[in-house]
Amino acid sequence: MKAGPLVRRLDSVMSEQKSGFTVTDRRSFSSSGDTKEPSDTPPPPGVAPSAKESEGRQRALPPVDFGTFVLSLGSSALMHLGALPDQEGAAPRKDLALAKHTVDILSMLQEKTKGNLTAQEDKLLESLLYDLRIQFVQASKG
């Protein structure tokens, strides 16, 4: 399937976001050689940290706004169309029923927000729906 402008835009947004891994120092002593307090030592693997501990470790997420929300739904639809790999990096899988459902949600959102969006938000939603509908038709044929 040919990558449309939406896929290229999502790829560029995703490549701008930091990806990778976090290194956690689990040594029981500090860099000066002193023993760390037990509260400084993270829990062993498999033990969920408390809400207070995880507060400081949260990753930076994009701001919550209409554009981010719509693009999130769009990327979900693309994943269901088989245009994007899943979060674990597995090969893309098609689920046309879920893709159609997500496109229908975006369509309903467009109808319910008519007249309440900025010109930029309206254009984003319109172009996103157009691209998704074209890709849905192509995926349905293939």
DSSP file (Angstrom, degrees, kcal/mol; ACC not computed):
  #  RESIDUE AA STRUCTURE BP1 BP2  ACC     N-H-->O    O-->H-N    N-H-->O    O-->H-N    TCO  KAPPA ALPHA  PHI   PSI    X-CA   Y-CA   Z-CA
    1    1 A M              0   0    0      0, 0.0     2,-0.2     0, 0.0   134,-0.0   0.000 360.0 360.0 360.0 134.1    0.0    0.0    0.0
    2    2 A K        -     0   0    0      1,-0.1     2,-0.5   133,-0.0    81,-0.0  -0.514 360.0-117.1 -73.1 134.1    1.4    3.4   -1.0
    3    3 A A        -     0   0    0     -2,-0.2    -1,-0.1     4,-0.1    80,-0.0  -0.598  33.0-154.0 -75.1 122.1    2.1    5.7    2.0
    4    4 A G     >  -     0   0    0     -2,-0.5     4,-2.1   127,-0.1     5,-0.2  -0.205  35.8 -87.1 -85.7-178.2   -0.1    8.7    1.9
    5    5 A P  H  > S+     0   0    0      0, 0.0     4,-2.4     0, 0.0     5,-0.2   0.822 126.5  57.5 -61.7 -30.9    0.6   12.2    3.4
    6    6 A L  H  > S+     0   0    0      2,-0.2     4,-2.9     1,-0.2     5,-0.2   0.935 106.7  46.8 -65.4 -46.0   -1.0   11.1    6.7
    7    7 A V  H  > S+     0   0    0      1,-0.2     4,-2.7     2,-0.2    -1,-0.2   0.918 113.2  49.4 -63.0 -42.8    1.4    8.1    7.1
    8    8 A R  H  X S+     0   0    0     -4,-2.1     4,-2.0     2,-0.2    -1,-0.2   0.901 112.3  48.3 -63.2 -39.3    4.4   10.4    6.2
    9    9 A R  H  X S+     0   0    0     -4,-2.4     4,-2.4     2,-0.2    -2,-0.2   0.930 112.8  47.2 -66.2 -45.3    3.2   13.0    8.8
   10   10 A L  H  X S+     0   0    0     -4,-2.9     4,-2.8     1,-0.2     5,-0.2   0.894 110.9  52.6 -63.8 -39.1    2.7   10.4   11.5
   11   11 A D  H  X S+     0   0    0     -4,-2.7     4,-2.1    -5,-0.2    -1,-0.2   0.911 110.6  47.4 -61.6 -41.0    6.1    8.9   10.7
   12   12 A S  H  X S+     0   0    0     -4,-2.0     4,-1.3     2,-0.2    -2,-0.2   0.891 113.3  47.9 -69.5 -37.4    7.7   12.4   11.0
   13   13 A V  H  X S+     0   0    0     -4,-2.4     4,-1.2     1,-0.2    -2,-0.2   0.923 113.9  47.3 -65.8 -43.5    5.9   13.1   14.3
   14   14 A M  H  < S+     0   0    0     -4,-2.8    -2,-0.2     1,-0.2    -1,-0.2   0.847 110.1  52.3 -68.6 -33.0    6.9    9.7   15.7
   15   15 A S  H  < S+     0   0    0     -4,-2.1    -1,-0.2     1,-0.2    -2,-0.2   0.780 105.5  55.9 -74.1 -24.2   10.5   10.1   14.6
   16   16 A E  H  < S+     0   0    0     -4,-1.3    -1,-0.2    -3,-0.2    -2,-0.2   0.801  92.9  84.9 -74.8 -28.3   10.7   13.5   16.4
   17   17 A Q  S  < S-     0   0    0     -4,-1.2     2,-0.2    -5,-0.1    44,-0.0  -0.478  93.4-104.8 -74.9 144.9    9.6   11.9   19.7
   18   18 A K        +     0   0    0     -2,-0.2     2,-0.3    42,-0.1    -1,-0.1  -0.478  43.5 178.7 -69.7 134.0   12.3   10.3   21.8
   19   19 A S        +     0   0    0     -2,-0.2     2,-0.4    -4,-0.1    -4,-0.0  -0.919  31.4  73.4-129.7 160.7   12.4    6.6   21.7
   20   20 A G  S    S-     0   0    0     -2,-0.3     2,-0.3     2,-0.0    -2,-0.0  -0.999  74.3 -56.1 140.9-141.3   14.7    4.2   23.3
   21   21 A F        -     0   0    0     -2,-0.4     2,-0.4     2,-0.0    -2,-0.0  -0.904  33.7-122.3-140.9 164.9   15.3    3.0   26.9
   22   22 A T        -     0   0    0     -2,-0.3     2,-0.5     2,-0.0    -2,-0.0  -0.923  18.4-144.3-112.5 135.0   15.9    4.4   30.3
   23   23 A V        -     0   0    0     -2,-0.4     2,-0.5     2,-0.0    -2,-0.0  -0.876  14.6-164.0 -99.9 126.0   18.9    3.3   32.3
   24   24 A T        -     0   0    0     -2,-0.5     2,-0.7    18,-0.0    -2,-0.0  -0.946  18.2-132.4-113.6 125.7   18.3    3.0   36.1
   25   25 A D        +     0   0    0     -2,-0.5    -2,-0.0     1,-0.1     0, 0.0  -0.664  28.4 174.0 -76.8 113.6   21.2    2.9   38.5
   26   26 A R        +     0   0    0     -2,-0.7    -1,-0.1    15,-0.1     2,-0.0   0.229  31.8 128.0-106.2  11.6   20.5   -0.1   40.8
   27   27 A R        -     0   0    0      1,-0.1    -2,-0.0     2,-0.1     9,-0.0  -0.372  60.6-135.5 -68.8 150.4   23.8    0.0   42.7
   28   28 A S  S    S+     0   0    0     13,-0.1     8,-2.1     7,-0.1     2,-0.3   0.289  84.4  59.6 -90.8  10.8   23.5    0.1   46.5
   29   29 A F  B    S-A   35   0A   0      6,-0.3     6,-0.2     2,-0.0    -2,-0.1  -0.969  80.8-118.8-137.1 154.9   26.2    2.7   46.8
   30   30 A S    >   -     0   0    0      4,-3.3     3,-1.5    -2,-0.3    -2,-0.1  -0.215  39.6 -95.0 -83.2 177.2   26.6    6.3   45.4
   31   31 A S  T 3  S+     0   0    0      1,-0.3    -1,-0.1     2,-0.1    -2,-0.0   0.741 126.1  57.0 -66.5 -21.9   29.3    7.5   43.1
   32   32 A S  T 3  S-     0   0    0      2,-0.1    -1,-0.3     1,-0.0     3,-0.1   0.527 121.7-106.7 -85.6  -4.9   31.3    8.7   46.1
   33   33 A G  S <  S+     0   0    0     -3,-1.5    -2,-0.1     1,-0.3     2,-0.1   0.333  76.0 134.3  99.2  -6.3   31.3    5.2   47.6
   34   34 A D        -     0   0    0      1,-0.1    -4,-3.3    -5,-0.1    -1,-0.3  -0.447  64.0-103.1 -75.6 150.4   28.8    5.9   50.4
   35   35 A T  B     -A   29   0A   0     -6,-0.2    -6,-0.3    -2,-0.1     2,-0.1  -0.555  37.2-126.6 -73.8 134.5   25.9    3.4   50.9
   36   36 A K        -     0   0    0     -8,-2.1    -1,-0.1    -2,-0.3     5,-0.0  -0.463  24.6-104.6 -78.3 152.6   22.6    4.6   49.5
   37   37 A E    >>  -     0   0    0     -2,-0.1     3,-1.8     1,-0.1     4,-0.6  -0.473  32.1-114.9 -68.9 147.7   19.5    4.8   51.7
   38   38 A P  G >4 S+     0   0    0      0, 0.0     3,-0.9     0, 0.0    -1,-0.1   0.808 114.9  63.7 -56.1 -29.9   17.0    2.0   50.9
   39   39 A S  G 34 S+     0   0    0      1,-0.2    -3,-0.0     3,-0.0    -2,-0.0   0.746  97.4  57.3 -69.1 -20.9   14.5    4.5   49.7
   40   40 A D  G <4 S+     0   0    0     -3,-1.8    -1,-0.2     2,-0.1    -4,-0.0   0.691  88.4  90.1 -79.2 -18.8   16.9    5.5   46.8
   41   41 A T  S << S-     0   0    0     -3,-0.9   -15,-0.1    -4,-0.6   -13,-0.1  -0.668  79.8-129.4 -83.4 124.4   17.0    1.9   45.6
   42   42 A P        -     0   0    0      0, 0.0    -2,-0.1     0, 0.0    -1,-0.1  -0.309  33.8 -92.7 -68.2 156.7   14.4    1.1   43.0
   43   43 A P        -     0   0    0      0, 0.0     3,-0.1     0, 0.0     4,-0.0  -0.266  50.6 -91.0 -65.1 156.5   12.2   -1.9   43.5
   44   44 A P    >   -     0   0    0      0, 0.0     3,-1.8     0, 0.0    -3,-0.0  -0.216  60.2 -73.8 -63.1 160.1   13.3   -5.2   41.9
   45   45 A P  T 3  S+     0   0    0      0, 0.0     3,-0.1     0, 0.0     0, 0.0  -0.238 120.8  30.1 -56.4 141.9   12.0   -6.0   38.4
   46   46 A G  T 3  S+     0   0    0      1,-0.2     2,-0.6    -3,-0.1     0, 0.0   0.266  92.7 108.0  92.3 -11.8    8.4   -7.0   38.3
   47   47 A V    <   -     0   0    0     -3,-1.8    -1,-0.2    -4,-0.0     0, 0.0  -0.891  69.9-130.6-101.8 120.7    7.4   -4.9   41.3
   48   48 A A        -     0   0    0     -2,-0.6     2,-0.1    -3,-0.1     6,-0.0  -0.466  21.7-122.2 -70.7 134.6    5.4   -1.9   40.3
   49   49 A P        -     0   0    0      0, 0.0    -1,-0.1     0, 0.0     0, 0.0  -0.372  32.3 -99.8 -72.4 157.3    6.6    1.4   41.8
   50   50 A S     >  -     0   0    0      1,-0.1     4,-2.4    -2,-0.1     5,-0.2  -0.230  35.7-103.5 -69.2 167.0    4.2    3.5   44.0
   51   51 A A  H  > S+     0   0    0      1,-0.2     4,-1.1     2,-0.2    -1,-0.1   0.875 123.0  52.1 -60.9 -37.7    2.4    6.4   42.4
   52   52 A K  H  > S+     0   0    0      1,-0.2     4,-0.7     2,-0.2    -1,-0.2   0.906 110.9  46.8 -66.9 -41.5    4.8    8.8   44.2
   53   53 A E  H  4 S+     0   0    0      1,-0.2     3,-0.5     2,-0.2     4,-0.4   0.891 113.1  48.2 -67.3 -40.1    7.9    7.0   42.9
   54   54 A S  H >< S+     0   0    0     -4,-2.4     3,-0.6     1,-0.2     4,-0.4   0.680  93.7  78.6 -77.1 -15.9    6.6    6.8   39.3
   55   55 A E  H >< S+     0   0    0     -4,-1.1     3,-0.9     1,-0.2    -1,-0.2   0.914  97.2  43.2 -56.5 -45.9    5.6   10.5   39.3
   56   56 A G  T 3< S+     0   0    0     -4,-0.7    -1,-0.2    -3,-0.5    -2,-0.2   0.651 111.7  55.4 -76.3 -15.9    9.2   11.6   38.7
   57   57 A R  T <  S+     0   0    0     -3,-0.6    -1,-0.2    -4,-0.4    -2,-0.2   0.353  74.5 128.5 -99.7   4.3    9.9    8.9   36.1
   58   58 A Q    <   -     0   0    0     -3,-0.9     2,-0.1    -4,-0.4     3,-0.0  -0.348  58.8-122.6 -65.7 140.9    7.0    9.8   33.7
   59   59 A R        -     0   0    0      1,-0.1     2,-0.4    -2,-0.0    -1,-0.1  -0.454  32.5 -94.5 -80.2 155.8    8.1   10.2   30.1
   60   60 A A        -     0   0    0     -2,-0.1   -42,-0.1   -42,-0.0    -1,-0.1  -0.564  46.0-169.1 -72.6 125.1    7.4   13.4   28.3
   61   61 A L        -     0   0    0     -2,-0.4     3,-0.1     1,-0.1    -3,-0.0  -0.809  29.2 -94.7-112.6 155.4    4.1   13.1   26.4
   62   62 A P        -     0   0    0      0, 0.0    -1,-0.1     0, 0.0   -45,-0.0  -0.262  55.8 -85.1 -63.9 157.8    2.8   15.6   23.8
   63   63 A P        -     0   0    0      0, 0.0     2,-1.0     0, 0.0     5,-0.1  -0.276  42.8-111.1 -62.7 150.2    0.4   18.2   25.0
   64   64 A V        +     0   0    0     -3,-0.1     2,-0.3     4,-0.1     3,-0.0  -0.746  64.0 131.8 -86.4 106.8   -3.3   17.1   25.2
   65   65 A D  S  > S-     0   0    0     -2,-1.0     4,-2.2     1,-0.1     5,-0.2  -0.881  71.0 -91.6-144.3 177.0   -5.1   19.1   22.5
   66   66 A F  H  > S+     0   0    0     -2,-0.3     4,-2.7     1,-0.2     5,-0.2   0.905 121.8  52.0 -61.9 -43.1   -7.5   18.4   19.8
   67   67 A G  H  > S+     0   0    0      1,-0.2     4,-2.6     2,-0.2    -1,-0.2   0.908 110.3  47.8 -61.4 -43.7   -4.8   17.8   17.1
   68   68 A T  H  > S+     0   0    0      2,-0.2     4,-2.0     1,-0.2    -1,-0.2   0.906 112.5  49.9 -63.7 -41.6   -3.0   15.3   19.3
   69   69 A F  H  X S+     0   0    0     -4,-2.2     4,-2.0     2,-0.2    -2,-0.2   0.931 112.7  45.9 -62.1 -46.9   -6.2   13.5   20.0
   70   70 A V  H  X S+     0   0    0     -4,-2.7     4,-2.4     1,-0.2    -2,-0.2   0.907 112.8  49.8 -65.5 -42.5   -7.2   13.3   16.4
   71   71 A L  H  X S+     0   0    0     -4,-2.6     4,-2.6     2,-0.2    -1,-0.2   0.845 107.5  55.7 -65.8 -32.0   -3.8   12.1   15.3
   72   72 A S  H  X S+     0   0    0     -4,-2.0     4,-1.8     2,-0.2    -1,-0.2   0.932 109.9  44.6 -64.1 -45.2   -3.9    9.5   17.9
   73   73 A L  H  X S+     0   0    0     -4,-2.0     4,-2.3     1,-0.2    -2,-0.2   0.892 112.5  53.7 -64.3 -38.2   -7.1    8.1   16.5
   74   74 A G  H  X S+     0   0    0     -4,-2.4     4,-2.4     1,-0.2    -2,-0.2   0.904 107.6  49.1 -63.1 -41.8   -5.6    8.4   13.0
   75   75 A S  H  X S+     0   0    0     -4,-2.6     4,-2.2     2,-0.2    -1,-0.2   0.859 109.4  53.3 -67.9 -32.8   -2.6    6.4   14.0
   76   76 A S  H  X S+     0   0    0     -4,-1.8     4,-2.1     2,-0.2    -2,-0.2   0.924 109.5  48.0 -64.3 -43.8   -4.8    3.7   15.5
   77   77 A A  H  X S+     0   0    0     -4,-2.3     4,-1.6     1,-0.2    -2,-0.2   0.913 110.9  51.3 -62.7 -42.1   -6.8    3.5   12.3
   78   78 A L  H  <>S+     0   0    0     -4,-2.4     5,-2.5     1,-0.2     6,-0.8   0.890 107.9  52.4 -62.6 -38.9   -3.6    3.2   10.3
   79   79 A M  H ><5S+     0   0    0     -4,-2.2     3,-1.1     1,-0.2    14,-0.4   0.918 110.2  48.0 -62.4 -42.3   -2.4    0.4   12.5
   80   80 A H  H 3<5S+     0   0    0     -4,-2.1    15,-3.4     1,-0.3    19,-0.3   0.753 107.0  57.0 -70.9 -23.5   -5.7   -1.4   11.9
   81   81 A L  T 3<5S-     0   0    0     -4,-1.6    -1,-0.3    13,-0.2    -2,-0.2   0.548 118.1-113.9 -81.1  -6.8   -5.3   -0.9    8.2
   82   82 A G  T < 5S+     0   0    0     -3,-1.1    -3,-0.2    -4,-0.5    12,-0.1   0.629  86.9 116.5  85.1  14.1   -2.0   -2.6    8.3
   83   83 A A  S   <S+     0   0    0     -5,-2.5    -4,-0.2    -6,-0.2    -5,-0.1   0.653  74.3  39.9 -88.3 -16.7    0.0    0.6    7.4
   84   84 A L  S    S-     0   0    0     -6,-0.8     9,-0.4     9,-0.2    -2,-0.2  -0.963  84.8-115.7-130.6 147.3    1.9    0.7   10.7
   85   85 A P        -     0   0    0      0, 0.0     6,-0.2     0, 0.0    -2,-0.1  -0.396  41.2-101.3 -73.0 160.3    3.4   -2.0   12.9
   86   86 A D    >   -     0   0    0      4,-0.9     3,-2.0     5,-0.2    -6,-0.0  -0.167  43.6 -88.5 -73.6 178.0    2.0   -2.5   16.4
   87   87 A Q  T 3  S+     0   0    0      1,-0.3    -1,-0.1     2,-0.1     0, 0.0   0.775 127.5  55.2 -62.7 -28.2    3.6   -1.1   19.5
   88   88 A E  T 3  S-     0   0    0      1,-0.0    -1,-0.3     2,-0.0    -2,-0.0   0.491 117.8-111.2 -83.6  -1.9    5.8   -4.2   20.0
   89   89 A G    <   +     0   0    0     -3,-2.0    -2,-0.1     1,-0.2    -1,-0.0   0.583  65.2 152.4  84.8   9.9    7.2   -3.8   16.4
   90   90 A A        -     0   0    0      1,-0.2    -4,-0.9     3,-0.0    -1,-0.2  -0.259  58.1 -75.7 -68.6 162.3    5.4   -6.9   15.1
   91   91 A A        -     0   0    0     -6,-0.2    -5,-0.2     1,-0.1    -1,-0.2  -0.237  61.9 -90.7 -57.3 144.6    4.5   -7.1   11.5
   92   92 A P        -     0   0    0      0, 0.0     2,-0.4     0, 0.0    -1,-0.1  -0.295  43.3-161.9 -59.9 140.4    1.4   -5.0   10.5
   93   93 A R        -     0   0    0    -14,-0.4   -11,-0.5    -9,-0.4     2,-0.4  -0.972  12.6-130.2-124.4 141.1   -1.9   -6.8   10.8
   94   94 A K        +     0   0    0     -2,-0.4   -13,-0.2   -13,-0.2     2,-0.2  -0.743  27.4 168.7 -91.8 136.2   -5.1   -5.8    9.1
   95   95 A D     >  -     0   0    0    -15,-3.4     4,-2.2    -2,-0.4     3,-0.3  -0.717   7.0-179.5-140.4  87.3   -8.4   -5.5   11.0
   96   96 A L  H  > S+     0   0    0      1,-0.2     4,-2.7     2,-0.2     5,-0.2   0.796  78.3  58.3 -64.5 -30.3  -10.7   -3.7    8.7
   97   97 A A  H  > S+     0   0    0      2,-0.2     4,-2.2     1,-0.2    -1,-0.2   0.935 110.4  42.7 -65.0 -44.8  -13.6   -3.8   11.1
   98   98 A L  H  > S+     0   0    0     -3,-0.3     4,-2.3     2,-0.2    -2,-0.2   0.874 113.3  53.2 -68.6 -36.0  -11.6   -1.9   13.8
   99   99 A A  H  X S+     0   0    0     -4,-2.2     4,-2.3   -19,-0.3    -2,-0.2   0.938 110.8  46.4 -62.1 -46.1  -10.2    0.5   11.1
  100  100 A K  H  X S+     0   0    0     -4,-2.7     4,-2.6     1,-0.2    -2,-0.2   0.900 110.7  53.5 -62.5 -40.8  -13.8    1.3    9.9
  101  101 A H  H  X S+     0   0    0     -4,-2.2     4,-1.9     2,-0.2    -1,-0.2   0.915 110.0  46.9 -60.7 -43.6  -14.9    1.8   13.5
  102  102 A T  H  X S+     0   0    0     -4,-2.3     4,-2.2     2,-0.2    -1,-0.2   0.893 111.8  50.2 -67.7 -39.7  -12.1    4.3   14.2
  103  103 A V  H  X S+     0   0    0     -4,-2.3     4,-2.3     1,-0.2    -2,-0.2   0.896 109.7  52.2 -64.0 -39.2  -12.8    6.1   11.0
  104  104 A D  H  X S+     0   0    0     -4,-2.6     4,-2.5     2,-0.2    -2,-0.2   0.872 107.3  52.4 -63.9 -36.8  -16.5    6.2   12.0
  105  105 A I  H  X S+     0   0    0     -4,-1.9     4,-2.5     2,-0.2    -2,-0.2   0.930 110.7  47.1 -63.6 -45.3  -15.5    7.7   15.4
  106  106 A L  H  X S+     0   0    0     -4,-2.2     4,-2.2     2,-0.2    -2,-0.2   0.887 111.8  51.1 -63.7 -38.1  -13.5   10.4   13.6
  107  107 A S  H  X S+     0   0    0     -4,-2.3     4,-2.1     2,-0.2    -2,-0.2   0.912 110.7  47.9 -64.6 -43.3  -16.4   11.1   11.3
  108  108 A M  H  X S+     0   0    0     -4,-2.5     4,-2.7     1,-0.2    -2,-0.2   0.901 110.5  52.5 -63.0 -40.9  -18.8   11.4   14.3
  109  109 A L  H  X S+     0   0    0     -4,-2.5     4,-1.6     1,-0.2    -2,-0.2   0.889 107.8  51.7 -62.1 -40.1  -16.3   13.7   16.0
  110  110 A Q  H  < S+     0   0    0     -4,-2.2     4,-0.4     1,-0.2    -1,-0.2   0.921 112.3  45.7 -62.1 -44.1  -16.2   15.9   12.8
  111  111 A E  H >< S+     0   0    0     -4,-2.1     3,-0.9     1,-0.2    -2,-0.2   0.915 113.9  47.6 -65.8 -44.0  -20.0   16.1   12.8
  112  112 A K  H 3< S+     0   0    0     -4,-2.7    -1,-0.2     1,-0.2    -2,-0.2   0.740 115.6  44.4 -72.7 -22.9  -20.4   16.9   16.5
  113  113 A T  T >< S+     0   0    0     -4,-1.6     3,-2.6    -5,-0.2     4,-0.4   0.341  78.6 139.1-103.0   6.8  -17.7   19.6   16.5
  114  114 A K  T <  S+     0   0    0     -3,-0.9    -3,-0.1    -4,-0.4    -4,-0.0  -0.284  77.3  11.8 -55.8 127.8  -18.8   21.3   13.3
  115  115 A G  T 3  S+     0   0    0      2,-0.1    -1,-0.3     3,-0.1    -2,-0.1   0.343 114.8  79.9  86.7  -6.1  -18.6   25.1   13.8
  116  116 A N  S <  S+     0   0    0     -3,-2.6     2,-0.3     2,-0.1    -2,-0.2   0.340  74.1  86.9-113.5   4.7  -16.5   24.7   17.0
  117  117 A L  S    S-     0   0    0     -4,-0.4     2,-0.1     1,-0.1    -2,-0.1  -0.710  77.9-112.1-105.8 155.7  -13.1   24.1   15.6
  118  118 A T     >  -     0   0    0     -2,-0.3     4,-2.6     1,-0.1     5,-0.2  -0.368  38.7-105.0 -71.9 165.1  -10.3   26.4   14.5
  119  119 A A  H  > S+     0   0    0      1,-0.2     4,-2.3     2,-0.2     5,-0.2   0.885 123.0  50.7 -60.3 -38.3   -9.6   26.5   10.7
  120  120 A Q  H  > S+     0   0    0      2,-0.2     4,-2.4     1,-0.2    -1,-0.2   0.918 111.4  46.7 -66.8 -43.8   -6.4   24.5   11.4
  121  121 A E  H  > S+     0   0    0      2,-0.2     4,-2.5     1,-0.2     5,-0.2   0.904 112.9  50.0 -64.6 -40.8   -8.2   21.8   13.5
  122  122 A D  H  X S+     0   0    0     -4,-2.6     4,-2.5     1,-0.2    -2,-0.2   0.908 111.8  47.6 -64.1 -42.4  -11.0   21.5   10.9
  123  123 A K  H  X S+     0   0    0     -4,-2.3     4,-2.8    -5,-0.2     5,-0.3   0.900 111.1  51.7 -66.3 -40.5   -8.5   21.1    8.0
  124  124 A L  H  X S+     0   0    0     -4,-2.4     4,-2.5     2,-0.2    -2,-0.2   0.947 112.9  44.4 -59.6 -49.1   -6.5   18.5   10.0
  125  125 A L  H  X S+     0   0    0     -4,-2.5     4,-2.4     2,-0.2    -2,-0.2   0.905 114.6  49.3 -64.3 -42.2   -9.7   16.4   10.7
  126  126 A E  H  X S+     0   0    0     -4,-2.5     4,-2.2    -5,-0.2    -2,-0.2   0.939 114.7  43.0 -63.1 -48.0  -10.9   16.8    7.1
  127  127 A S  H  X S+     0   0    0     -4,-2.8     4,-2.6     2,-0.2     5,-0.2   0.878 113.2  53.2 -68.7 -36.1   -7.6   15.7    5.5
  128  128 A L  H  X S+     0   0    0     -4,-2.5     4,-2.7    -5,-0.3     5,-0.2   0.941 110.8  46.2 -61.6 -47.7   -7.1   12.9    8.0
  129  129 A L  H  X S+     0   0    0     -4,-2.4     4,-2.5     2,-0.2     5,-0.2   0.898 112.1  51.5 -63.2 -40.1  -10.6   11.5    7.3
  130  130 A Y  H  X S+     0   0    0     -4,-2.2     4,-2.3    -5,-0.2    -2,-0.2   0.958 112.6  44.9 -60.8 -50.7   -9.9   11.8    3.5
  131  131 A D  H  X S+     0   0    0     -4,-2.6     4,-2.5     1,-0.2    -2,-0.2   0.911 114.3  49.0 -60.7 -43.7   -6.6   10.0    3.7
  132  132 A L  H  X S+     0   0    0     -4,-2.7     4,-2.5    -5,-0.2    -1,-0.2   0.898 110.5  50.3 -65.2 -39.7   -8.0    7.3    6.0
  133  133 A R  H  X S+     0   0    0     -4,-2.5     4,-2.2    -5,-0.2    -1,-0.2   0.911 111.1  48.9 -65.7 -41.0  -11.0    6.7    3.7
  134  134 A I  H  X S+     0   0    0     -4,-2.3     4,-2.2     1,-0.2    -2,-0.2   0.937 114.0  46.0 -62.0 -46.4   -8.8    6.4    0.7
  135  135 A Q  H  X S+     0   0    0     -4,-2.5     4,-2.7     1,-0.2    -2,-0.2   0.860 109.7  55.1 -67.4 -33.9   -6.5    3.9    2.5
  136  136 A F  H  X S+     0   0    0     -4,-2.5     4,-2.3     2,-0.2    -1,-0.2   0.931 108.8  47.4 -63.0 -44.6   -9.5    2.0    3.8
  137  137 A V  H  X S+     0   0    0     -4,-2.2     4,-1.6     2,-0.2    -2,-0.2   0.919 113.6  48.1 -62.5 -42.8  -10.8    1.5    0.2
  138  138 A Q  H  X S+     0   0    0     -4,-2.2     4,-1.7     1,-0.2    -2,-0.2   0.907 112.7  48.3 -64.4 -41.2   -7.4    0.4   -1.0
  139  139 A A  H  < S+     0   0    0     -4,-2.7    -1,-0.2     1,-0.2    -2,-0.2   0.845 108.8  54.4 -68.5 -32.4   -7.0   -2.0    1.9
  140  140 A S  H  < S+     0   0    0     -4,-2.3    -1,-0.2     1,-0.2    -2,-0.2   0.846 109.7  47.0 -69.7 -33.2  -10.4   -3.5    1.3
  141  141 A K  H  <        0   0    0     -4,-1.6    -1,-0.2     1,-0.2    -2,-0.2   0.844 360.0 360.0 -74.8 -34.1   -9.6   -4.2   -2.3
  142  142 A G     <        0   0    0     -4,-1.7    -1,-0.2    -5,-0.1    -2,-0.2   0.460 360.0 360.0 -86.1 360.0   -6.2   -5.8   -1.5
